[in-house]
């Protein structure tokens, strides 16, 4: 019997988190400029944090394996 070795992920969670945060900040600024929500809204704080977590999760899961050569 052979033991199954756990695969070591080669994801980039820090890079995903940084770009998720930058995307969240840009999206928040863009939605503020288009008057989608007001400056005193909770979404001004929540949206960058949510996008940071989404970027972190995508960085850990490394979903873009087809870009490898």
Secondary structure per residue as TSV (DSSP state, phi and psi in degrees):
chain	resnum	aa	ss	phi	psi
A	1	X	-	360.0	141.6
A	2	X	-	-111.0	140.0
A	3	X	-	-82.9	141.4
A	4	X	-	-82.8	121.5
A	5	X	-	-81.5	132.4
A	6	X	-	-67.8	132.9
A	7	X	-	-75.8	136.0
A	8	X	-	-89.2	118.6
A	9	X	-	-67.4	140.6
A	10	X	-	-111.6	30.3
A	11	X	-	-69.6	171.2
A	12	X	-	-124.2	79.6
A	13	X	H	-68.6	-33.5
A	14	X	H	-68.7	-42.9
A	15	X	H	-63.5	-41.5
A	16	X	H	-63.8	-39.6
A	17	X	H	-67.9	-41.0
A	18	X	H	-64.1	-48.0
A	19	X	H	-71.0	-30.4
A	20	X	H	-64.5	-41.2
A	21	X	H	-66.1	-43.6
A	22	X	H	-63.1	-40.7
A	23	X	H	-64.6	-40.9
A	24	X	H	-63.8	-40.2
A	25	X	H	-66.1	-43.2
A	26	X	H	-62.7	-44.2
A	27	X	H	-63.8	-40.8
A	28	X	H	-63.4	-45.6
A	29	X	H	-62.6	-42.2
A	30	X	H	-63.7	-44.5
A	31	X	H	-68.1	-30.9
A	32	X	H	-67.9	-40.6
A	33	X	H	-68.7	-29.1
A	34	X	T	-89.6	5.5
A	35	X	T	58.4	38.5
A	36	X	S	-75.3	-40.0
A	37	X	S	-141.2	160.1
A	38	X	-	-81.1	165.4
A	39	X	T	-68.7	-25.7
A	40	X	T	-90.7	13.7
A	41	X	S	-78.4	153.4
A	42	X	T	-67.9	-27.3
A	43	X	H	-64.4	-21.7
A	44	X	H	-62.7	-34.0
A	45	X	H	-92.4	-39.0
A	46	X	H	-72.3	-37.9
A	47	X	H	-63.5	-46.5
A	48	X	H	-63.2	-35.5
A	49	X	H	-69.2	-40.9
A	50	X	H	-62.9	-44.2
A	51	X	H	-68.6	-31.7
A	52	X	H	-61.8	-44.2
A	53	X	H	-68.2	-36.7
A	54	X	H	-66.1	-43.3
A	55	X	H	-63.8	-38.8
A	56	X	H	-63.7	-44.6
A	57	X	H	-64.3	-41.9
A	58	X	H	-68.7	-32.7
A	59	X	H	-68.3	-34.8
A	60	X	H	-73.3	-41.6
A	61	X	H	-79.2	-14.9
A	62	X	T	41.9	69.4
A	63	X	-	-77.4	-12.7
A	64	X	-	-96.4	54.5
A	65	X	G	-71.3	-19.9
A	66	X	G	-72.6	-12.2
A	67	X	G	-81.8	-11.6
A	68	X	-	-69.8	144.1
A	69	X	-	-120.7	360.0
